Amino acid sequence: MTRRLLIIPTELEAEPLIERLKVKLEKAFPFPTACLGKGKDFISISGAGKVNAALCALFLAERFKVDEVWIAGIAGAYPGSGLNIGDVIFAEREIYGDERFEPKNFVLFVPEGEGGKTFLTLSVLPESTEEAKRLAARFGAHCENMEGAAVAHACSILNVKCVELRAISNWAGDRNKKNWKVDKALKNLTEKLLRYFG
C-alpha cells in the first residue's frame, strides 16, 4: 500500500480541497496536518517558500514513513510556454533558479497518462515580462513557483518519489494580482487532486 504526503504551501491554496475532503487539520505538528482515508495518505500546509516546504517534507515524510511526497499549488506561466490560465500540469523536472550550488535540477515522477513540464523554483519572482522571458529562455522552463525544487531536493535525500502539480493562475512577470485568476486555478487544481486523493 503506497503511503503519500500531500503538501500545499498556503491556506489559500489548500482551503478548497480541505472543504471538499471534509477533513480538519490538526496543529499538533509544526505544520497543520490531517490524515486522509484509512491513514495511508496525509495532507499538510507547509507555509510558502523553499525552506518551509523542504522542512515540512523532511519532517512529515520521515514521521509518517511515506513512499511519495506530492506538492501542489498555483504557478505563473512563462510567455511562449503554450500554457493557459487555469491549466493544471505536472512537473517532470524541477530546477533551482536562483541558487548557486549543485544539484540544481531534479527529475520528478509523473503519474501514468499525464504529461510533464519543466518547472522553475525561485525565491524572488520576476518583476516584468521581459525578465520572465529571460528566465524561461535560460532554463527552458514552462512555469515558476516558490517551493517545488526544494521539496524534490528533500525527497532525493529521503529516497522517496516526488510528484508536483500546479495550476496556472497568472503570467510570470505580471505582479498586478488584480490580473491573476486564482479562483479559477484553485478550482481546477482541486478537481485534479480529487482524482488522486478523493
Protein Blocks (a to p, Z undefined) as FASTA:
>chain_A
ZZdddddfblklmmmmmmmnopacdfkbmbdcddehjhpaccddebgajklmmmmmmmmm
mmnopabdcddddddddehklpaehiacddfbdcdfkbcbdcfbdcddddehiacddddd
dfbdcfbfklmmmmmmmnopabdcfklmmmmmmmmmnopacddddddfbdehiacfklpc
fklmmmmmmmmmmmmmZZ
